[in-house]
Amino acid sequence: MLRNSVLAVELTGDQCNVLADVITVHDFADGEVIVGEGKTDNRLQVIVNGAIAVSKYNQAAKEWINLYMLTRGDLVGELAFMDDKPHYAALRAMGATRTFSLERERLESLLESEPWIVYRVMRAIFRVVHGLLHRMGAQQAELTSYIYRAQAKY
């Protein structure tokens, strides 16, 4: 699982074995809340199979609203993993879902003995975050263009 993930792109086989010792596999049932809205979490998760929805609960309608869907291979919780800020939305399993997770403290425990592993994992995380920021910037530019071109009123 780890070797085929985005986290292991720059790792050697031996480095993957070391990192594998500090990851944990989780299985979630359909609809299970993995992390609640407003909660903090020190785990970075990689979806092995299934899907995770980034969701907000609508109290008035008594239903979940899915803002974004993450699927196989996606990282989940990378921003909270980095800065320990509360999640702006809940993370919920959509169908039977398996992930593996890396706790921040367990990664940090490798700093002295395996600094290159920590460095390469952090580079992998930042590549993913950079891709998210690039996508969001492109979407914002597209929306701005639409609003000005259509002379939309809001």
Contact map, one row per residue, 1 for C-alpha under 8 A:
1111100000000000000000000000000000000000000000010000000000000000000000000000000000000000000000000000000000000000000000000000000000000000000000000000000000
1111101100000001000100000000000000000000000000000000000000000000000000000000000000000000000000000000000000000000000000000000000000000000000000000000000000
1111100110001001000000000000000000000000000000000000000000000000000000000000000000000000000000000000000000000000000000000000000000000000000000000000000000
1111110110000000000000000000000000000000000000000000000000000000000000000000000000000000000000000000000000000000000000000000000000000000000000000000000000
1111111110000000000000000000000000000000000001000000000000000000000000001000000000000000000000000000000000000000000000000000000000000000000000000000000000
0001111110000000000000000000000000000000000000000000000000000000000000001000000000000000000000000000000000000000000000000001000000000000000000000000000000
0100111111000000000000000000000000000000000000000000000000000000000000000000000000000000000000000000000000000000000000011001100000000000000000000000000000
0111111111110001000000000000000000000000000000000000000000000000000000000000000000000000000000000000000000000000000000011001000000000000000000000000000000
0011111111100000000000000000000000000000000000000000000000000000000000000000000000000000000000000000000000000000000000000001000000000000000000000000000000
0000001111110000000000000000000000000000000000000000000000000000000000000000000000000000000000000000000000000000000000011001000000000000000000000000000000
0000000111111111000000000000000000000000000000000000000000000000000000000000000000000000000000000000000000000000000010010000000000000000000000000000000000
0000000101111111000000000000000000000000000000000000000000000000000000000000000000000000000000000000000000000000000000000000000000000000000000000000000000
0010000000111111100000000000000000000000000000000000000000000000000000000000000000000000000000000000000000000000000000000000000000000000000000000000000000
0000000000111111110000000000000000000000000000000000000000000000000000000000000000000000000000000000000000000000000000000000000000000000000000000000000000
0000000000111111111000000000000000000000000000000000000000000000000000000000000000000000000000000000000000000000000010000000000000000000000000000000000000
0110000100111111111100000000000000000000000000000000000000000000000000000000000000000000000000000000000000000000000000000000000000000000000000000000000000
0000000000001111111110000000000000000000000000000000000000000000000000000000000000000000000000000000000000000000000000000000000000000000000000000000000000
0000000000000111111111000000000000000000000000000000000000000000000000000000000000000000000000000000000000000000000000000000000000000000000000000000000000
0000000000000011111111100000000000000000000000000000000000000000000000000000000000000000000000000000000000000000000010000000000000000000000000000000000000
0100000000000001111111100000000000000000000000000000000000000000000000000000000000000000000000000000000000000000000000000000000000000000000000000000000000
0000000000000000111111100000000000000000000000000000000000000000000000000000000000000000000000000000000000000000000000000000000000000000000000000000000000
0000000000000000011111110000000000000000000000000000000000000000000000000000000000000000000000000000011001100000000000000000000000000000000000000000000000
0000000000000000001111111000000000000000000000000000000000000000000000000000000000000000000000000001111000000000000000000000000000000000000000000000000000
0000000000000000000001111100000000000000000000000000000000000000000000000000000000000000000000000001110000000000000000000000000000000000000000000000000000
0000000000000000000000111110000000000000000000000000000000000000000000000000000000000000000000000111100000000000000000000000000000000000000000000000000000
0000000000000000000000011111000000000000000000000000000000000000000000000000000000000000000000000111100000000000000000000000000000000000000000000000000000
0000000000000000000000001111100000000000000000000000000000000000000000000000000000000000000000011110000000000000000000000000000000000000000000000000000000
0000000000000000000000000111110101000000000000000000000000000000000000000000000000000000000010011100000000000000000000000000000000000000000000000000000000
0000000000000000000000000011111100000000000000000000000000000000000000000000000000000000000011111000000000000000000000000000000000000000000000000000000000
0000000000000000000000000001111100000000000000000000000000000000000000000000000000000000000011111000000000000000000000000000000000000000000000000000000000
0000000000000000000000000000111110000000000000000000000000000000000000000000000000000000000111100000000000000000000000000000000000000000000000000000000000
0000000000000000000000000001111111000000000000000000000000000000000000000000000000000000000111000000000000000000000000000000000000000000000000000000000000
0000000000000000000000000000001111110000000000000000000000000000000000000000000000000000011110000000000000000000000000000000000000000000000000000000000000
0000000000000000000000000001000111110000000000000000000000000000000000000000000000000000011110000000000000000000000000000000000000000000000000000000000000
0000000000000000000000000000000011111011100000000000000000000000000000000000000000000010011100000000000000000000000000000000000000000000000000000000000000
0000000000000000000000000000000011111110000000000000000000000000000000000000000000000010111000000000000000000000000000000000000000000000000000000000000000
0000000000000000000000000000000000111110000000000000000100000000000000000000000000000111111000000000000000000000000000000000000000000000000000000000000000
0000000000000000000000000000000000011111000000000000000000000000000000000000000000000111110000000000000000000000000000000000000000000000000000000000000000
0000000000000000000000000000000000111111100000000000000000000000000000000000000000000110000000000000000000000000000000000000000000000000000000000000000000
0000000000000000000000000000000000100111110000000000000000000000000000000000000100011110000000000000000000000000000000000000000000000000000000000000000000
0000000000000000000000000000000000100011111000000000000000000000000000000000100110010100000000000000000000000000000000000000000000000000000000000000000000
0000000000000000000000000000000000000001111100000000000000000000000000000000000110010000000000000000001110000000000000000000000000000000000000000000000000
0000000000000000000000000000000000000000111110000000000000000000000000000000110110000000000000000000111100000000000000000000000000000000000000000000000000
0000000000000000000000000000000000000000011111000000000000000000000000000011110010000000000000000000111100000000000000000000000000000000000000000000000000
0000000000000000000000000000000000000000001111100000000000000000000000000011110000000000000000000011110000000000000000000000000000000000000000000000000000
0000100000000000000000000000000000000000000111110000000000000000000000011111000000000000000000000011100000000000000000000000000000000000000000000000000000
0000000000000000000000000000000000000000000011111111000000000000000001111111000000000000000000001111000000000000000000000000000000000000000000000000000000
1000000000000000000000000000000000000000000001111100000000000000000000011000000000000000000000001111000000000000000000000000000000000000000000000000000000
0000000000000000000000000000000000000000000000111110000000000000000000111000000000000000000000001110000000000000000000000000000000000000000000000000000000
0000000000000000000000000000000000000000000000111111000000000000000000110000000000000000000011111100000000000000000000000000000000000000000000000000000000
0000000000000000000000000000000000000000000000101111100000000000000011110000000000000000000011111000000000000000000000000000000000000000000000000000000000
0000000000000000000000000000000000000000000000100111110000000000000011100000000000000000001111001000000000000000000000000000000000000000000000000000000000
0000000000000000000000000000000000000000000000000011111000000000011111000000000000000000011111000000000000000000000000000000000000000000000000000000000000
0000000000000000000000000000000000000000000000000001111100000000011111000000000000000000111100000000000000000000000000000000000000000000000000000000000000
0000000000000000000000000000000000000000000000000000111110000001111100000000000000000000111100000000000000000000000000000000000000000000000000000000000000
0000000000000000000000000000000000001000000000000000011111000001111000000000000000000000110000000000000000000000000000000000000000000000000000000000000000
0000000000000000000000000000000000000000000000000000001111100111100000000000000000000000000000000000000000000000000000000000000000000000000000000000000000
0000000000000000000000000000000000000000000000000000000111111111100000000000000000000000000000000000000000000000000000000000000000000000000000000000000000
0000000000000000000000000000000000000000000000000000000011111110000000000000000000000000000000000000000000000000000000000000000000000000000000000000000000
0000000000000000000000000000000000000000000000000000000001111100000000000000000000000000000000000000000000000000000000000000000000000000000000000000000000
0000000000000000000000000000000000000000000000000000000001111110000000000000000000000000000000000000000000000000000000000000000000000000000000000000000000
0000000000000000000000000000000000000000000000000000000011111111000000000000000000000000000000000000000000000000000000000000000000000000000000000000000000
0000000000000000000000000000000000000000000000000000000011101111100000000000000000000000000000000000000000000000000000000000000000000000000000000000000000
0000000000000000000000000000000000000000000000000000001111000111110000000000000000000000000000000000000000000000000000000000000000000000000000000000000000
0000000000000000000000000000000000000000000000000000001111000011111000000000000000000000000000000000000000000000000000000000000000000000000000000000000000
0000000000000000000000000000000000000000000000000000111100000001111110000000000000000000000000000000000000000000000000000000000000000000000000000000000000
0000000000000000000000000000000000000000000000000000111100000000111110000000000000000000000000000000000000000000000000000000000000000000000000000000000000
0000000000000000000000000000000000000000000000000000111000000000011111000000000000000000000000000000000000000000000000000000000000000000000000000000000000
0000000000000000000000000000000000000000000000000011110000000000011111100000000000000000000000000000000000000000000000000000000000000000000000000000000000
0000000000000000000000000000000000000000000000100011110000000000000111110111000000000000000000000000000000000000000000000000000000000000000000000000000000
0000000000000000000000000000000000000000000000101111000000000000000011111100000000000000000000000000000000000000000000000000000000000000000000000000000000
0000000000000000000000000000000000000000000001111110000000000000000001111100000000000000000000000000000000000000000000000000000000000000000000000000000000
0000110000000000000000000000000000000000000001111000000000000000000000111110000000000000000000000000000000000000000000000000000000000000000000000000000000
0000000000000000000000000000000000000000000001100000000000000000000001111111000000000000000000000000000000000000000000000000000000000000000000000000000000
0000000000000000000000000000000000000000000111100000000000000000000001001111110000000000000000000000000000000000000000000000000100000000000000000000000000
0000000000000000000000000000000000000000000111100000000000000000000001000111110000000000000000000000000000000000000000000000000000000000000000000000000000
0000000000000000000000000000000000000000101110000000000000000000000000000011111110000000000000000000000000000000000000000000000000000000000000000000000000
0000000000000000000000000000000000000000001110000000000000000000000000000011111111000000000000000000000000000000000000000000100010000000000000000000000000
0000000000000000000000000000000000000000000000000000000000000000000000000000111111111000000000000000000000000000000000000000000000000000000000000000000000
0000000000000000000000000000000000000001111000000000000000000000000000000000111111111110000000000000000000000000000000000000000000000000000000000000000000
0000000000000000000000000000000000000000111100000000000000000000000000000000111111110000000000000000001100000000000000000000000000000000000000000000000000
0000000000000000000000000000000000000000000000000000000000000000000000000000011111110000000000000000000100000000000000000000000000000000000000000000000000
0000000000000000000000000000000000000000000000000000000000000000000000000000001111111000000000000000000000000000000000000000000000000000000000000000000000
0000000000000000000000000000000000000001110000000000000000000000000000000000001111111100000000000000000000000000000000000000000000000000000000000000000000
0000000000000000000000000000000000000001000000000000000000000000000000000000001100111110000000000000000000000000000000000000000000000000000000000000000000
0000000000000000000000000000000000001111100000000000000000000000000000000000000100011111000000000000000000000000000000000000000000000000000000000000000000
0000000000000000000000000000000000111111000000000000000000000000000000000000000100001111110000000000000000000000000000000000000000000000000000000000000000
0000000000000000000000000000000000001100000000000000000000000000000000000000000000000111110000000000000000000000000000000000000000000000000000000000000000
0000000000000000000000000000000000011100000000000000011100000000000000000000000000000011111000000000000000000000000000000000000000000000000000000000000000
0000000000000000000000000000000011111100000000000000111100000000000000000000000000000011111100000000000000000000000000000000000000000000000000000000000000
0000000000000000000000000000000011111000000000000001111000000000000000000000000000000000111110000000000000000000000000000000000000000000000000000000000000
0000000000000000000000000000001111100000000000000001111000000000000000000000000000000000011111000000000000000000000000000000000000000000000000000000000000
0000000000000000000000000001111111000000000000000111100000000000000000000000000000000000001111111000000000000000000000000000000000000000000000000000000000
0000000000000000000000000000111100000000000000000111100000000000000000000000000000000000000111111000000000000000000000000000000000000000000000000000000000
0000000000000000000000000000111000000000000000000110000000000000000000000000000000000000000011111000000000000000000000000000000000000000000000000000000000
0000000000000000000000000011110000000000000000000110000000000000000000000000000000000000000011111100000000000000000000000000000000000000000000000000000000
0000000000000000000000000011110000000000000000111111000000000000000000000000000000000000000011111110000000000000000000000000000000000000000000000000000000
0000000000000000000000001111000000000000000000111100000000000000000000000000000000000000000000011111000000000000000000000000000000000000000000000000000000
0000000000000000000000001110000000000000000011111000000000000000000000000000000000000000000000001111100000000000000000000000000000000000000000000000000000
0000000000000000000000111100000000000000000011110000000000000000000000000000000000000000000000000111110000000000000000000000000000000000000000000000000000
0000000000000000000000111100000000000000001111000000000000000000000000000000000000000000000000000011111000000000000000000000000000000000000000000000000000
0000000000000000000001110000000000000000001110000000000000000000000000000000000000000000000000000001111101100000000000000000000000000000000000000000000000
0000000000000000000001100000000000000000011100000000000000000000000000000000000010000000000000000000111111100000000000000000000000000000000000000000000000
0000000000000000000000000000000000000000011100000000000000000000000000000000000011000000000000000000011111110000000000000000000000000000000000000000000000
0000000000000000000000000000000000000000010000000000000000000000000000000000000000000000000000000000001111111000000000000000000000000000000000000000000000
0000000000000000000001000000000000000000000000000000000000000000000000000000000000000000000000000000011111111100000000000000000000000000000000000000000000
0000000000000000000001000000000000000000000000000000000000000000000000000000000000000000000000000000011111111110000001000000000000000000000000000000000000
0000000000000000000000000000000000000000000000000000000000000000000000000000000000000000000000000000000111111110000001000000000000000000000000000000000000
0000000000000000000000000000000000000000000000000000000000000000000000000000000000000000000000000000000011111111000000000000000000000000000000000000000000
0000000000000000000000000000000000000000000000000000000000000000000000000000000000000000000000000000000001111111111011000000000000000000000000000000000000
0000000000000000000000000000000000000000000000000000000000000000000000000000000000000000000000000000000000111111111001000000000000000000000000000000000000
0000000000000000000000000000000000000000000000000000000000000000000000000000000000000000000000000000000000001111111000000000000000000000000000000000000000
0000000000000000000000000000000000000000000000000000000000000000000000000000000000000000000000000000000000000111111000000000000000000000000000000000000000
0000000000000000000000000000000000000000000000000000000000000000000000000000000000000000000000000000000000000111111111000000000000000000000000000000000000
0000000000000000000000000000000000000000000000000000000000000000000000000000000000000000000000000000000000000111111111100000000000000000000000000000000000
0000000000000000000000000000000000000000000000000000000000000000000000000000000000000000000000000000000000000000011111110000000000000000000000000000000000
0000000000100010001000000000000000000000000000000000000000000000000000000000000000000000000000000000000000000100011111111000000000000000000000000000000000
0000000000000000000000000000000000000000000000000000000000000000000000000000000000000000000000000000000000110110011111111100000000000000000000000000000000
0000000000000000000000000000000000000000000000000000000000000000000000000000000000000000000000000000000000000000001111111110000000000000000000000000000000
0000001101100000000000000000000000000000000000000000000000000000000000000000000000000000000000000000000000000000000111111111000000000000000000000000000000
0000001101000000000000000000000000000000000000000000000000000000000000000000000000000000000000000000000000000000000011111111100000000000000000000000000000
0000000000000000000000000000000000000000000000000000000000000000000000000000000000000000000000000000000000000000000001111111110000000000000000000000000000
0000000000000000000000000000000000000000000000000000000000000000000000000000000000000000000000000000000000000000000000111111111000000000000000000000000000
0000011111000000000000000000000000000000000000000000000000000000000000000000000000000000000000000000000000000000000000011111111100000000000000000000000000
0000001000000000000000000000000000000000000000000000000000000000000000000000010000000000000000000000000000000000000000001111111110000000000000000000000000
0000000000000000000000000000000000000000000000000000000000000000000000000000000000000000000000000000000000000000000000000111111111000000000000000000000000
0000000000000000000000000000000000000000000000000000000000000000000000000000000000000000000000000000000000000000000000000011111111100000000000000000000000
0000000000000000000000000000000000000000000000000000000000000000000000000010000000000000000000000000000000000000000000000001111111110000000000000000000000
0000000000000000000000000000000000000000000000000000000000000000000000000000010000000000000000000000000000000000000000000000111111111000000000000000000000
0000000000000000000000000000000000000000000000000000000000000000000000000000000000000000000000000000000000000000000000000000011111111100000000000000000000
0000000000000000000000000000000000000000000000000000000000000000000000000000000000000000000000000000000000000000000000000000001111111110000000000000000000
0000000000000000000000000000000000000000000000000000000000000000000000000000000000000000000000000000000000000000000000000000000111111111000000000000000000
0000000000000000000000000000000000000000000000000000000000000000000000000000000000000000000000000000000000000000000000000000000011111111100000000000000000
0000000000000000000000000000000000000000000000000000000000000000000000000000000000000000000000000000000000000000000000000000000001111111110000000000000000
0000000000000000000000000000000000000000000000000000000000000000000000000000000000000000000000000000000000000000000000000000000000111111111000000000000000
0000000000000000000000000000000000000000000000000000000000000000000000000000000000000000000000000000000000000000000000000000000000011111111100000000000000
0000000000000000000000000000000000000000000000000000000000000000000000000000000000000000000000000000000000000000000000000000000000001111111110000000000000
0000000000000000000000000000000000000000000000000000000000000000000000000000000000000000000000000000000000000000000000000000000000000111111111000000000000
0000000000000000000000000000000000000000000000000000000000000000000000000000000000000000000000000000000000000000000000000000000000000011111111100000000000
0000000000000000000000000000000000000000000000000000000000000000000000000000000000000000000000000000000000000000000000000000000000000001111111110000000000
0000000000000000000000000000000000000000000000000000000000000000000000000000000000000000000000000000000000000000000000000000000000000000111111111000000000
0000000000000000000000000000000000000000000000000000000000000000000000000000000000000000000000000000000000000000000000000000000000000000011111111100000000
0000000000000000000000000000000000000000000000000000000000000000000000000000000000000000000000000000000000000000000000000000000000000000001111111110000000
0000000000000000000000000000000000000000000000000000000000000000000000000000000000000000000000000000000000000000000000000000000000000000000111111111000000
0000000000000000000000000000000000000000000000000000000000000000000000000000000000000000000000000000000000000000000000000000000000000000000011111111100000
0000000000000000000000000000000000000000000000000000000000000000000000000000000000000000000000000000000000000000000000000000000000000000000001111111111100
0000000000000000000000000000000000000000000000000000000000000000000000000000000000000000000000000000000000000000000000000000000000000000000000111111111110
0000000000000000000000000000000000000000000000000000000000000000000000000000000000000000000000000000000000000000000000000000000000000000000000011111111100
0000000000000000000000000000000000000000000000000000000000000000000000000000000000000000000000000000000000000000000000000000000000000000000000001111111100
0000000000000000000000000000000000000000000000000000000000000000000000000000000000000000000000000000000000000000000000000000000000000000000000000111111100
0000000000000000000000000000000000000000000000000000000000000000000000000000000000000000000000000000000000000000000000000000000000000000000000000111111110
0000000000000000000000000000000000000000000000000000000000000000000000000000000000000000000000000000000000000000000000000000000000000000000000000111111111
0000000000000000000000000000000000000000000000000000000000000000000000000000000000000000000000000000000000000000000000000000000000000000000000000010001111
0000000000000000000000000000000000000000000000000000000000000000000000000000000000000000000000000000000000000000000000000000000000000000000000000000000111
